[in-house]
Amino acid sequence: MTREFQVIIERDRDGYFVATVPGLRGCHTQAKSLDQLMRRIREAIALCLEVEGNSLAASEFVGVQRILVES
């Protein structure tokens, strides 16, 4: 069975790429390169699916919005 997940990718202050899967609680990883990050997030997704099984509720990705807040 093939499933599709949205992955949010950011770069932290130390230059690492960080991937998060909003549809899977606690599913995230980091790496120095995007190629390595993609391998690692696929592994993380597979592990999350093993734990969660088919009990995941379907959700629809809407988008990402940037918001400026003065502090």
Backbone as CSV, one residue per row, in Angstrom:
resi,resn,N_x,N_y,N_z,CA_x,CA_y,CA_z,C_x,C_y,C_z
1,MET,0.842,-1.176,0.000,0.000,0.000,0.000,0.890,1.244,0.000
2,THR,0.611,2.147,-0.895,1.368,3.394,-0.979,0.566,4.504,-0.323
3,ARG,1.240,5.238,0.560,0.589,6.367,1.241,1.422,7.608,0.999
4,GLU,0.756,8.740,1.033,1.431,10.018,0.795,1.354,10.870,2.052
5,PHE,2.480,11.486,2.415,2.536,12.352,3.584,3.200,13.668,3.202
6,GLN,2.729,14.739,3.792,3.345,16.053,3.615,4.505,16.156,4.596
7,VAL,5.609,16.720,4.152,6.790,16.890,5.000,7.180,18.366,4.975
8,ILE,7.331,18.938,6.155,7.791,20.320,6.274,9.283,20.286,6.547
9,ILE,10.039,21.044,5.753,11.496,21.075,5.889,11.930,22.487,6.247
10,GLU,12.752,22.565,7.289,13.296,23.840,7.745,14.803,23.673,7.933
11,ARG,15.501,24.781,8.060,16.932,24.737,8.375,17.128,25.433,9.722
12,ASP,17.836,24.773,10.642,18.030,25.370,11.960,19.263,26.272,11.983
13,ARG,19.531,26.869,13.125,20.644,27.822,13.259,22.006,27.201,12.993
14,ASP,22.128,25.910,13.241,23.403,25.222,13.041,23.579,24.700,11.618
15,GLY,22.594,24.945,10.753,22.692,24.529,9.362,22.095,23.159,9.075
16,TYR,21.538,22.499,10.081,20.903,21.197,9.861,19.530,21.392,9.236
17,PHE,19.170,20.468,8.354,17.819,20.428,7.809,16.971,19.597,8.765
18,VAL,15.768,20.075,9.050,14.858,19.398,9.972,13.570,19.101,9.219
19,ALA,13.154,17.846,9.241,11.917,17.430,8.564,10.889,17.009,9.603
20,THR,9.655,17.472,9.415,8.553,17.133,10.302,7.372,16.692,9.451
21,VAL,6.684,15.645,9.899,5.494,15.156,9.206,4.284,15.506,10.073
22,PRO,3.537,16.560,9.708,2.408,16.987,10.536,1.353,15.904,10.734
23,GLY,1.192,15.017,9.785,0.171,13.973,9.867,0.524,12.818,10.783
24,LEU,1.771,12.784,11.277,2.205,11.713,12.170,2.817,12.326,13.421
25,ARG,2.124,12.249,14.509,2.571,12.858,15.756,3.970,12.344,16.140
26,GLY,4.892,13.275,16.379,6.239,12.928,16.818,7.163,12.454,15.717
27,CYS,6.741,12.581,14.467,7.555,12.099,13.351,8.413,13.237,12.812
28,HIS,9.701,13.198,13.145,10.628,14.222,12.676,12.053,13.668,12.715
29,THR,12.941,14.320,11.994,14.343,13.938,11.974,15.152,15.123,11.475
30,GLN,16.476,14.979,11.500,17.345,16.046,11.001,18.566,15.440,10.321
31,ALA,19.217,16.241,9.475,20.420,15.796,8.765,21.142,17.018,8.213
32,LYS,22.399,16.825,7.858,23.206,17.910,7.281,22.886,18.160,5.814
33,SER,22.438,17.121,5.090,22.134,17.292,3.669,20.678,16.912,3.391
34,LEU,20.129,17.443,2.308,18.753,17.118,1.942,18.604,15.655,1.532
35,ASP,19.608,15.101,0.851,19.546,13.689,0.459,19.459,12.792,1.698
36,GLN,20.301,13.070,2.658,20.295,12.284,3.891,18.986,12.503,4.656
37,LEU,18.491,13.721,4.638,17.237,14.023,5.317,16.086,13.216,4.717
38,MET,16.023,13.115,3.393,14.950,12.366,2.740,15.011,10.886,3.101
39,ARG,16.211,10.321,3.166,16.343,8.920,3.586,15.856,8.743,5.015
40,ARG,16.269,9.657,5.882,15.918,9.549,7.292,14.424,9.757,7.543
41,ILE,13.790,10.685,6.819,12.369,10.918,7.074,11.541,9.749,6.560
42,ARG,11.977,9.110,5.481,11.268,7.897,5.027,11.346,6.808,6.096
43,GLU,12.529,6.652,6.708,12.692,5.672,7.785,11.812,6.042,8.979
44,ALA,11.775,7.324,9.329,10.965,7.777,10.455,9.483,7.527,10.194
45,ILE,9.036,7.799,8.976,7.632,7.557,8.622,7.314,6.076,8.743
46,ALA,8.188,5.232,8.227,7.960,3.784,8.303,7.855,3.321,9.757
47,LEU,8.712,3.843,10.626,8.658,3.474,12.042,7.376,3.967,12.697
48,CYS,6.960,5.190,12.388,5.716,5.717,12.946,4.521,4.889,12.490
49,LEU,4.532,4.467,11.240,3.435,3.659,10.729,3.398,2.289,11.403
50,GLU,4.558,1.733,11.701,4.613,0.461,12.426,3.935,0.593,13.781
51,VAL,4.220,1.690,14.462,3.667,1.917,15.798,2.177,2.238,15.734
52,GLU,1.793,3.125,14.827,0.408,3.591,14.741,-0.504,2.627,13.988
53,GLY,0.066,1.848,13.084,-0.753,0.941,12.287,-1.733,1.696,11.426
54,ASN,-2.929,1.162,11.282,-3.949,1.791,10.448,-4.884,2.693,11.255
55,SER,-4.492,3.031,12.474,-5.361,3.850,13.314,-5.222,5.344,13.045
56,LEU,-4.472,5.704,12.024,-4.275,7.115,11.698,-5.514,7.690,11.029
57,ALA,-5.929,8.831,11.510,-7.055,9.525,10.888,-6.546,10.277,9.662
58,ALA,-7.289,10.218,8.605,-6.901,10.923,7.381,-7.045,12.428,7.588
59,SER,-6.079,13.170,7.095,-6.161,14.625,7.158,-5.725,15.207,5.824
60,GLU,-6.144,16.412,5.567,-5.822,17.073,4.309,-4.873,18.230,4.594
61,PHE,-3.739,18.252,3.915,-2.783,19.331,4.067,-3.350,20.573,3.389
62,VAL,-3.368,21.673,4.124,-3.913,22.923,3.595,-2.796,23.845,3.148
63,GLY,-1.751,23.977,3.949,-0.657,24.836,3.559,0.144,25.319,4.752
64,VAL,1.127,26.129,4.454,1.970,26.732,5.473,1.857,28.232,5.325
65,GLN,1.699,28.910,6.424,1.567,30.358,6.390,2.652,30.975,7.256
66,ARG,3.303,31.994,6.763,4.308,32.733,7.534,3.613,33.912,8.193
67,ILE,3.802,34.067,9.498,3.174,35.139,10.255,4.247,35.915,10.992
68,LEU,4.235,37.229,10.867,5.179,38.083,11.581,4.565,38.567,12.873
69,VAL,5.319,38.452,13.964,4.866,38.894,15.275,5.966,39.730,15.891
70,GLU,5.634,40.911,16.301,6.639,41.768,16.950,6.781,41.354,18.399
71,SER,8.024,41.327,18.855,8.240,40.984,20.255,9.115,42.015,20.934
